[in-house]
Amino acid sequence: MPNSSLPRRLPRLRRLLALATDNWLARVYLAVSAASVLVMFLFPDSGFAPDPLMLTAPLSFLSVVLPFGPGTEGGGVVEVLATVLWTVWLLLCALVNAAVLGALVARSAAAAPAGAREPLPRIPVPSEQEGTDMAPTARPRPQGVRALLAPAVDNWLARGYLAVVAAALGFFLHAVYLSPDPGFAGIWPLMATAPLGIVASLVAAPAQYSALSWLSPLLFSAGVALSGLVNAVLLGLLARRLRAREAHPAT
């Protein structure tokens, strides 16, 4: 039984690698991410040192809960091994983000075929009254906002991500409105929805230092929710492309 699951995982890994490398946008992103990691080690005291975390967000911010990374106590081999593992983690995050970009580009390049494989297929209802003027009708395909948001809710990967964003945002709102000392509660939704969540924090910052300070948490929450939704759509597109390649393997 364990051997039977391995052949299923290898094609998925190959599809992930293909999405991350078969278009110029994903390849440029991977090159920039790898260069930023190199610059981080060559110039650790420069202002470019945090760039790898920003470029590989939001997955890279999960490294704050990992038990290893730069500065791990122990010295010698322990510190070197922790740094290597942390670097591999950053590169894996970059690979996933590149695959998301690849899925987005692939969807744009093959909009018509991809639309034919989307969920909620339009099944014609056969007419039971032949010879009458009642023609069979088909279900209209989702359009507009509904079609754009469909990838965020029709697969487990995007739904799981939205659950994490909702938990982080709920923790932030509880800390702000119900806790006497919210502290740095905003860091969790910020990390969960980066890099767009960082833009939300910048938009909400001016209100925090004005007479409308009560509006800052609301602006931040709205921006974080929107950022999480956009990220979920991108993850959903990645999941769709992986399923599409599995159902229609390249010959």
Rosetta silent file (secondary structure, phi, psi, omega in degrees, C-alpha in Angstrom):
SEQUENCE: MPNSSLPRRLPRLRRLLALATDNWLARVYLAVSAASVLVMFLFPDSGFAPDPLMLTAPLSFLSVVLPFGPGTEGGGVVEVLATVLWTVWLLLCALVNAAVLGALVARSAAAAPAGAREPLPRIPVPSEQEGTDMAPTARPRPQGVRALLAPAVDNWLARGYLAVVAAALGFFLHAVYLSPDPGFAGIWPLMATAPLGIVASLVAAPAQYSALSWLSPLLFSAGVALSGLVNAVLLGLLARRLRAREAHPAT
SCORE:     score description
SCORE:     0.000 S_00000001
   1 L     0.000  -43.951  179.826    0.000    0.000    0.000 S_00000001
   2 H   -60.044  -34.060 -178.982    2.725    2.596    0.798 S_00000001
   3 H   -71.474  -23.029 -178.467    4.261    1.996   -2.631 S_00000001
   4 H   -72.213  -25.831 -179.989    0.939    2.611   -4.366 S_00000001
   5 H   -81.618  -22.379 -178.185    0.757    6.223   -3.177 S_00000001
   6 H   -65.499  -45.333  177.950    4.265    7.062   -4.390 S_00000001
   7 H   -61.055  -24.324  178.547    3.473    6.852   -8.144 S_00000001
   8 H   -78.014  -31.729 -177.211    0.566    9.256   -7.576 S_00000001
   9 H   -77.949  -35.371 -178.050    2.710   11.834   -5.796 S_00000001
  10 H   -62.450  -45.005  175.739    5.538   11.897   -8.326 S_00000001
  11 H   -60.073  -36.809  178.780    3.335   13.067  -11.252 S_00000001
  12 H   -65.492  -39.450  177.279    1.903   15.798   -9.032 S_00000001
  13 H   -64.452  -40.486  177.490    5.409   16.946   -8.129 S_00000001
  14 H   -64.272  -37.967  178.001    6.340   16.965  -11.808 S_00000001
  15 H   -66.187  -38.582  177.742    3.239   19.011  -12.623 S_00000001
  16 H   -63.221  -44.509  178.593    4.154   21.463   -9.863 S_00000001
  17 H   -64.769  -36.519  179.563    7.692   21.798  -11.233 S_00000001
  18 H   -65.392  -44.188  178.861    6.336   22.237  -14.757 S_00000001
  19 H   -62.999  -31.492 -176.531    4.031   25.059  -13.713 S_00000001
  20 H   -82.970   -8.310 -174.389    6.927   26.742  -11.897 S_00000001
  21 H  -133.984   -3.458 -173.163    9.313   26.619  -14.859 S_00000001
  22 L   -96.769   15.801  174.906    7.409   26.519  -18.156 S_00000001
  23 L  -146.467  156.572 -172.178    6.760   30.254  -18.543 S_00000001
  24 H   -67.387  -34.079 -177.708    8.929   33.343  -18.390 S_00000001
  25 H   -64.537  -45.893  179.136    7.083   35.010  -15.492 S_00000001
  26 H   -65.846  -39.528 -179.471    7.610   32.063  -13.137 S_00000001
  27 H   -66.486  -39.558  177.795   11.240   31.650  -14.218 S_00000001
  28 H   -64.629  -41.821  178.609   11.995   35.330  -13.634 S_00000001
  29 H   -61.417  -44.057  178.791   10.381   35.134  -10.191 S_00000001
  30 H   -62.211  -40.865  179.984   12.472   32.069   -9.289 S_00000001
  31 H   -64.676  -43.181  179.263   15.643   33.803  -10.467 S_00000001
  32 H   -65.197  -41.219  179.678   14.895   36.946   -8.450 S_00000001
  33 H   -64.280  -44.314  179.004   14.062   34.896   -5.346 S_00000001
  34 H   -64.237  -39.586  178.490   17.261   32.850   -5.629 S_00000001
  35 H   -65.364  -36.657  179.592   19.314   36.023   -6.149 S_00000001
  36 H   -67.012  -35.739  176.261   17.741   37.630   -3.080 S_00000001
  37 H   -65.235  -41.160  178.449   18.715   34.619   -0.950 S_00000001
  38 H   -63.478  -43.571  178.528   22.285   34.905   -2.221 S_00000001
  39 H   -63.227  -35.685  179.710   22.368   38.644   -1.460 S_00000001
  40 H   -60.922  -39.144  179.963   21.035   37.943    2.030 S_00000001
  41 H   -79.330  -33.531 -179.697   24.044   35.730    2.794 S_00000001
  42 H   -75.239  -35.860 -177.608   26.596   37.969    1.069 S_00000001
  43 L  -130.322   70.716 -175.131   25.323   41.194    2.660 S_00000001
  44 L   -65.624  -21.654 -178.261   23.461   40.226    5.864 S_00000001
  45 L   -95.724    2.525 -178.412   23.600   43.766    7.276 S_00000001
  46 L   -82.949  170.400  178.408   22.208   45.478    4.188 S_00000001
  47 L   -73.506   -7.701 -179.773   18.670   46.682    3.701 S_00000001
  48 L   -90.905   -2.927 -176.665   18.096   43.857    1.208 S_00000001
  49 L   -59.777  -40.219  179.723   18.437   41.103    3.828 S_00000001
  50 L   -76.696   -3.936 -174.446   14.658   40.812    4.522 S_00000001
  51 H   -58.605  -40.523  179.673   13.839   40.635    0.796 S_00000001
  52 H   -58.159  -38.019  177.676   13.712   36.800    0.554 S_00000001
  53 H   -64.369  -40.182 -178.910   10.997   36.690    3.216 S_00000001
  54 H   -70.703  -40.061 -176.834    8.983   39.329    1.384 S_00000001
  55 H   -70.790  -27.545 -177.134    9.423   37.745   -2.043 S_00000001
  56 L  -105.659   13.599  176.601    8.368   34.276   -0.863 S_00000001
  57 L   -68.150  155.090    3.731    5.459   35.403    1.332 S_00000001
  58 L   -88.414  -14.572 -175.468    3.049   34.283    2.643 S_00000001
  59 H   -61.080  -34.746 -176.449    4.435   30.757    3.083 S_00000001
  60 H   -62.918  -28.031 -178.568    7.864   32.031    4.105 S_00000001
  61 H   -71.399  -12.244  174.091    6.415   33.749    7.182 S_00000001
  62 H   -67.518  -12.211  179.717    5.529   30.338    8.579 S_00000001
  63 H   -65.026  -16.128  178.985    9.250   30.079    9.379 S_00000001
  64 H   -67.728  -21.283  178.766    8.566   32.034   12.579 S_00000001
  65 H  -101.237   -0.029  177.554    7.026   28.879   14.052 S_00000001
  66 L   -81.125  145.487 -177.037    9.759   26.557   12.764 S_00000001
  67 L   -81.952   17.393 -179.373   12.324   25.427   15.344 S_00000001
  68 L  -145.171  163.575 -179.632   15.266   26.323   13.118 S_00000001
  69 L   153.493  178.996  177.782   16.681   29.251   11.206 S_00000001
  70 L   -57.738  136.548 -179.221   19.499   31.814   11.241 S_00000001
  71 L    88.623    5.819  177.798   20.676   32.450   14.775 S_00000001
  72 L   -61.122  132.018 -178.198   19.722   29.003   16.070 S_00000001
  73 L   -71.318  150.303 -179.753   21.614   28.345   19.280 S_00000001
  74 L   131.830  -32.842  178.028   24.169   25.556   19.391 S_00000001
  75 L    65.076  171.073  175.874   26.836   26.925   17.072 S_00000001
  76 H    59.225 -129.830 -175.511   28.963   24.987   14.657 S_00000001
  77 H   -63.508  -37.737 -178.527   27.241   22.186   12.784 S_00000001
  78 H   -61.725  -45.725 -178.845   23.852   22.828   14.446 S_00000001
  79 H   -68.538  -39.226  178.236   23.710   26.439   13.301 S_00000001
  80 H   -64.088  -44.627  179.555   24.905   25.597    9.792 S_00000001
  81 H   -63.167  -41.058  178.889   22.314   22.819    9.449 S_00000001
  82 H   -63.346  -40.447  179.315   19.540   25.111   10.725 S_00000001
  83 H   -66.653  -40.129  178.708   20.522   27.806    8.230 S_00000001
  84 H   -64.372  -43.974  179.181   20.590   25.300    5.354 S_00000001
  85 H   -63.135  -39.808  178.828   17.144   23.962    6.281 S_00000001
  86 H   -65.017  -38.706  177.850   15.788   27.505    6.505 S_00000001
  87 H   -66.128  -41.813  176.866   17.226   28.306    3.067 S_00000001
  88 H   -61.632  -38.249  178.083   15.665   25.166    1.592 S_00000001
  89 H   -62.003  -43.947  178.541   12.349   26.229    3.125 S_00000001
  90 H   -61.582  -41.747 -179.174   12.583   29.637    1.436 S_00000001
  91 H   -68.261  -35.462  175.354   13.351   28.027   -1.920 S_00000001
  92 H   -65.461  -40.201  176.074   10.390   25.657   -1.553 S_00000001
  93 H   -61.612  -41.363  177.877    8.154   28.638   -0.794 S_00000001
  94 H   -64.058  -36.560  179.596    9.491   30.337   -3.921 S_00000001
  95 H   -64.744  -42.759  178.934    8.751   27.183   -5.927 S_00000001
  96 H   -64.810  -44.195  179.049    5.124   27.119   -4.778 S_00000001
  97 H   -63.539  -37.593  177.411    4.687   30.824   -5.534 S_00000001
  98 H   -64.986  -37.015  176.986    6.251   30.312   -8.982 S_00000001
  99 H   -65.429  -36.285  176.023    3.784   27.487   -9.620 S_00000001
 100 H   -63.078  -44.546  176.861    0.939   29.843   -8.683 S_00000001
 101 H   -62.722  -39.860  178.320    2.226   32.380  -11.197 S_00000001
 102 H   -63.441  -39.695  177.334    2.564   29.616  -13.768 S_00000001
 103 H   -64.705  -37.516  178.945   -1.023   28.524  -13.192 S_00000001
 104 H   -66.377  -42.706  179.074   -2.187   32.114  -13.620 S_00000001
 105 H   -67.083  -40.843 -179.803   -0.280   32.502  -16.886 S_00000001
 106 H   -64.243  -36.747  178.269   -1.506   29.127  -18.151 S_00000001
 107 H   -66.378  -39.677  179.804   -5.096   30.092  -17.420 S_00000001
 108 H   -68.539  -34.338 -177.482   -4.685   33.347  -19.334 S_00000001
 109 H   -77.994  -24.068 -178.161   -3.062   31.564  -22.295 S_00000001
 110 L  -131.135   57.399 -175.301   -5.735   28.863  -22.498 S_00000001
 111 H   -64.489  -41.981 -177.631   -8.859   30.589  -21.269 S_00000001
 112 H   -67.632  -50.244  178.159  -11.265   28.728  -23.523 S_00000001
 113 H   -64.234  -37.525 -178.998  -10.090   25.160  -22.819 S_00000001
 114 H   -65.348  -37.218  179.922   -9.716   25.880  -19.117 S_00000001
 115 H   -64.297  -27.885 -179.665  -13.242   27.226  -18.919 S_00000001
 116 H   -73.252  -18.675 -177.887  -14.559   23.973  -20.352 S_00000001
 117 L  -104.701    6.410 -178.936  -13.030   22.031  -17.470 S_00000001
 118 L   -70.967  158.630  178.496  -14.168   24.243  -14.635 S_00000001
 119 L   -62.212  175.753 -178.313  -16.544   22.907  -11.940 S_00000001
 120 L    57.311   59.957 -179.369  -20.301   23.247  -12.164 S_00000001
 121 L   -64.454  150.369 -179.778  -20.611   21.889  -15.727 S_00000001
 122 L   -87.146  106.627 -178.481  -23.570   23.012  -17.719 S_00000001
 123 L  -102.302  118.041  179.571  -25.734   19.922  -18.221 S_00000001
 124 L   -64.123  139.349  176.944  -28.620   20.406  -20.676 S_00000001
 125 L   -90.046  115.644 -177.785  -31.997   19.395  -19.291 S_00000001
 126 L   -65.516  139.081 -179.917  -33.704   17.094  -21.813 S_00000001
 127 L   -78.892  129.679  179.444  -37.120   18.212  -22.819 S_00000001
 128 L   -90.227   -3.398 -178.536  -39.869   15.757  -21.892 S_00000001
 129 L  -120.285   77.892 -179.688  -42.372   17.427  -24.197 S_00000001
 130 L   -69.812  149.017  179.891  -41.113   16.785  -27.669 S_00000001
 131 L    87.344   -5.671  177.751  -42.874   18.551  -30.453 S_00000001
 132 L   -96.495  176.838 -178.883  -43.645   21.565  -28.306 S_00000001
 133 L   -89.912   10.308  179.356  -42.061   24.984  -28.487 S_00000001
 134 L   -89.855  104.397 -178.649  -40.279   24.458  -25.144 S_00000001
 135 L   -86.854  147.047  178.044  -36.596   24.080  -26.047 S_00000001
 136 L   -63.701  142.197 -178.464  -34.117   22.606  -23.548 S_00000001
 137 L  -115.608  153.286  179.410  -32.163   25.216  -21.644 S_00000001
 138 L  -110.214  150.903  177.907  -28.675   25.058  -20.185 S_00000001
 139 L   -68.041  132.340  179.106  -27.493   26.369  -16.844 S_00000001
 140 L   -67.678  140.583  177.936  -25.733   29.689  -17.296 S_00000001
 141 L   -74.434  149.968  179.601  -22.046   29.574  -16.466 S_00000001
 142 L   -59.352  138.361 -179.950  -20.839   31.751  -13.566 S_00000001
 143 L  -133.277  165.717  175.387  -19.903   35.208  -14.710 S_00000001
 144 L    65.828 -137.821 -175.844  -18.484   38.355  -13.247 S_00000001
 145 H   -62.055  -38.287 -179.430  -17.420   38.363   -9.600 S_00000001
 146 H   -60.924  -42.060  178.830  -18.754   34.867   -9.003 S_00000001
 147 H   -67.043  -36.685 -179.587  -16.554   33.417  -11.734 S_00000001
 148 H   -68.120  -36.569 -175.745  -13.501   35.288  -10.433 S_00000001
 149 H   -88.921   -9.143 -177.209  -14.000   34.067   -6.851 S_00000001
 150 H   -56.266  -41.254 -179.663  -14.897   30.470   -7.732 S_00000001
 151 H   -63.166  -17.392 -178.178  -11.268   29.194   -7.477 S_00000001
 152 H   -80.893  -10.722 -174.544  -11.146   30.415   -3.855 S_00000001
 153 L  -133.267   -1.413 -174.857  -13.887   28.046   -2.659 S_00000001
 154 L  -103.395   16.672  177.569  -14.035   25.028   -4.985 S_00000001
 155 L  -150.511  155.170 -173.664  -10.942   23.164   -3.719 S_00000001
 156 H   -69.418  -30.811 -178.314   -9.572   22.095   -0.355 S_00000001
 157 H   -63.555  -49.891 -179.584   -6.266   23.992   -0.719 S_00000001
 158 H   -68.554  -39.315  179.006   -7.896   27.420   -1.080 S_00000001
 159 H   -64.616  -39.522  177.362  -10.570   26.656    1.525 S_00000001
 160 H   -63.672  -40.435  177.473   -7.927   25.575    4.029 S_00000001
 161 H   -63.679  -43.008  178.253   -5.982   28.778    3.411 S_00000001
 162 H   -61.987  -34.465  177.567   -9.113   30.884    3.905 S_00000001
 163 H   -64.397  -39.654  177.559   -9.703   29.086    7.206 S_00000001
 164 H   -64.843  -43.244  178.825   -6.208   30.081    8.365 S_00000001
 165 H   -62.762  -43.038  179.892   -6.812   33.702    7.316 S_00000001
 166 H   -63.056  -40.217  178.721  -10.170   33.754    9.112 S_00000001
 167 H   -65.187  -43.252  179.626   -8.588   32.379   12.307 S_00000001
 168 H   -65.324  -41.289  179.456   -5.779   34.952   12.201 S_00000001
 169 H   -68.663  -38.663  176.985   -8.217   37.796   11.519 S_00000001
 170 H   -63.145  -40.371  177.183  -10.552   36.606   14.269 S_00000001
 171 H   -62.496  -40.362  179.349   -7.655   36.539   16.732 S_00000001
 172 H   -64.463  -46.624 -178.786   -6.725   40.088   15.728 S_00000001
 173 H   -65.618  -37.332  177.249  -10.266   41.440   16.155 S_00000001
 174 H   -63.877  -42.480 -178.995  -10.633   39.698   19.509 S_00000001
 175 H   -67.428  -36.689 -176.727   -7.342   41.192   20.711 S_00000001
 176 H   -73.834  -43.252 -171.632   -8.209   44.690   19.501 S_00000001
 177 H  -100.680  -18.153 -176.244  -11.773   44.947   20.778 S_00000001
 178 H  -121.341  -11.307 -179.134  -11.917   42.522   23.706 S_00000001
 179 L  -104.051  140.011  179.413   -8.391   42.372   25.089 S_00000001
 180 L   -68.475  -23.916 -179.300   -6.943   45.130   27.296 S_00000001
 181 L  -135.845   93.360 -177.546   -3.551   44.773   25.594 S_00000001
 182 L   -66.685  -24.062  178.837   -3.713   43.720   21.924 S_00000001
 183 L    60.315 -129.456 -179.001    0.074   43.791   21.630 S_00000001
 184 L  -108.380   42.228 -177.850    1.248   42.621   18.211 S_00000001
 185 L   -63.109  -25.776 -178.254   -1.883   40.656   17.326 S_00000001
 186 L   -70.458  -12.253 -177.793   -1.905   42.187   13.849 S_00000001
 187 H   -67.778  -29.380 -176.503    1.265   40.328   12.888 S_00000001
 188 H   -71.104  -51.127  174.363   -0.646   37.060   12.393 S_00000001
 189 H   -64.923  -29.140  178.293   -3.140   38.222    9.742 S_00000001
 190 H   -64.619  -44.534  179.860   -0.348   40.281    8.207 S_00000001
 191 H   -70.559  -36.114 -176.712    1.863   37.215    7.756 S_00000001
 192 H   -68.198  -26.511 -175.394   -1.041   35.035    6.620 S_00000001
 193 L  -114.952   10.169  177.764   -1.983   37.399    3.789 S_00000001
 194 L   -63.133  152.699    2.553    1.421   38.750    2.748 S_00000001
 195 L   -85.448  -14.939 -178.009    2.499   40.273    0.475 S_00000001
 196 H   -66.903  -29.393  178.579   -0.813   42.038   -0.209 S_00000001
 197 H   -60.906  -28.874  177.912   -1.553   42.197    3.514 S_00000001
 198 H   -65.546  -36.623  176.414    1.421   44.519    3.899 S_00000001
 199 H   -64.365  -38.484  178.003   -0.293   46.961    1.558 S_00000001
 200 H   -61.566  -39.910  179.167   -3.396   46.775    3.764 S_00000001
 201 H   -66.841  -35.852  178.597   -1.333   47.715    6.810 S_00000001
 202 H   -68.257  -36.009  178.794    0.153   50.691    4.973 S_00000001
 203 H   -68.600  -37.827 -177.528   -3.311   51.902    3.973 S_00000001
 204 H   -80.767  -16.622 -175.673   -4.608   51.626    7.546 S_00000001
 205 H   -61.018  -44.000 -178.833   -1.539   53.246    9.144 S_00000001
 206 H   -59.722  -36.832 -179.517   -2.484   56.925    8.519 S_00000001
 207 H   -66.690  -27.218 -178.172   -5.838   56.512   10.247 S_00000001
 208 H   -67.055  -28.700 -177.557   -4.125   55.110   13.337 S_00000001
 209 L  -107.636   33.207  178.313   -2.300   58.376   13.933 S_00000001
 210 L  -134.347 -174.209  179.067   -5.256   60.664   13.340 S_00000001
 211 L   -69.345  -14.670 -179.853   -8.543   61.516   14.971 S_00000001
 212 L  -101.103   41.504 -177.544  -10.049   58.493   13.221 S_00000001
 213 L   -61.936  -27.566  179.115   -7.866   55.959   15.033 S_00000001
 214 L   -66.514  -19.788 -178.463  -10.927   53.754   15.630 S_00000001
 215 H   -81.960  -19.540 -175.509  -11.151   53.302   11.864 S_00000001
 216 H   -60.290  -47.518  178.575   -7.656   51.824   11.517 S_00000001
 217 H   -61.697  -34.131  179.811   -8.517   48.270   12.717 S_00000001
 218 H   -69.222  -42.549  177.691  -11.537   48.180   10.408 S_00000001
 219 H   -63.778  -42.467  179.365   -9.510   49.303    7.386 S_00000001
 220 H   -63.628  -43.080 -179.968   -6.795   46.818    8.226 S_00000001
 221 H   -63.466  -43.322  178.745   -9.318   43.982    8.642 S_00000001
 222 H   -63.884  -42.382  179.242  -11.015   44.785    5.339 S_00000001
 223 H   -66.058  -39.068  178.459   -7.671   44.974    3.536 S_00000001
 224 H   -65.986  -43.062  179.357   -6.482   41.719    5.099 S_00000001
 225 H   -61.682  -43.002  178.803   -9.720   39.938    4.164 S_00000001
 226 H   -66.062  -40.057  178.977   -9.437   41.151    0.564 S_00000001
 227 H   -64.270  -42.683  177.743   -5.759   40.177    0.413 S_00000001
 228 H   -63.324  -36.210  178.717   -6.540   36.711    1.736 S_00000001
 229 H   -66.231  -41.151  178.164   -9.288   36.315   -0.851 S_00000001
 230 H   -63.794  -44.723  178.022   -6.918   37.225   -3.676 S_00000001
 231 H   -61.979  -38.409  179.007   -4.316   34.767   -2.393 S_00000001
 232 H   -65.348  -37.799  176.785   -6.993   32.060   -2.121 S_00000001
 233 H   -62.604  -42.222  179.722   -8.012   32.653   -5.742 S_00000001
 234 H   -65.880  -40.973  176.538   -4.403   32.229   -6.842 S_00000001
 235 H   -64.595  -38.428  177.598   -4.046   29.022   -4.821 S_00000001
 236 H   -63.512  -38.328  176.290   -7.306   27.786   -6.318 S_00000001
 237 H   -63.450  -38.599  176.542   -5.991   28.418   -9.827 S_00000001
 238 H   -62.676  -45.655  179.365   -2.916   26.379   -8.958 S_00000001
 239 H   -61.440  -38.698  179.023   -5.086   23.505   -7.698 S_00000001
 240 H   -65.033  -42.180 -179.290   -7.173   23.644  -10.893 S_00000001
 241 H   -66.477  -37.870  177.945   -4.125   23.490  -13.131 S_00000001
 242 H   -65.027  -41.410  178.295   -2.748   20.511  -11.213 S_00000001
 243 H   -67.069  -38.756 -178.578   -6.071   18.689  -11.537 S_00000001
 244 H   -65.050  -40.002  179.557   -6.329   19.589  -15.218 S_00000001
 245 H   -70.506  -29.177  177.494   -2.871   18.191  -15.970 S_00000001
 246 H   -71.882  -39.414 -178.730   -3.722   15.033  -14.062 S_00000001
 247 H   -75.894  -27.344 -179.035   -6.949   14.538  -16.008 S_00000001
 248 L  -128.465   73.914 -178.281   -5.305   15.388  -19.351 S_00000001
 249 L   -62.800  146.645  179.517   -1.700   14.179  -19.172 S_00000001
 250 L   -68.637  141.055 -179.813    0.654   15.445  -21.830 S_00000001
 251 L  -101.496    0.000    0.000    1.359   12.981  -24.605 S_00000001
